[in-house]
């Protein structure tokens, strides 16, 4: 049995004329603010000021695209990005080594420089790794002994 696959899922439904619900809501809210300001003041100058203050940004928000997407879809993502905490970790290797007690704060403040080594034979590399593992194991056992 075959099922029809929905097409054009990213196109919003046009509910009111050629406006989507969100576009209509944005323009309607700006219109209400402008109308209420005019009703209270009975001044065309106040209405023009409110149109410039609320109407033009509302029209831009409702109809202007940014990178091919409506701006009103981008605003919530922008707010969540600005409001979300940002965690940045620099010198992750230095942080791990500091927790093991190998580096001082002065060494951590200076940039970590990688030393270029000439290629060695695989047996020498294996011996270096074994030696590092032995040192690490003895340091960990010393730390564990101090804690108990």
NORTA-V801195 format. One record per pair of residues at least 24 apart in sequence whose C-alpha atoms are under 8 Angstrom apart, sorted by sequence separation. I is the first residue (numbers start at 1). J is the second residue. D is the distance in whole Angstrom. If there is no record, write none. Layout:
# NORTA-V801195
I_J_D ; I_J_D
This chain:
# NORTA-V801195
30_54_6 ; 31_55_7 ; 30_55_6 ; 27_55_8 ; 30_58_6 ; 27_58_6 ; 26_58_6 ; 27_59_7 ; 26_59_8 ; 26_61_8 ; 27_62_7 ; 26_62_6 ; 24_62_8 ; 23_62_5 ; 22_62_8 ; 23_63_7
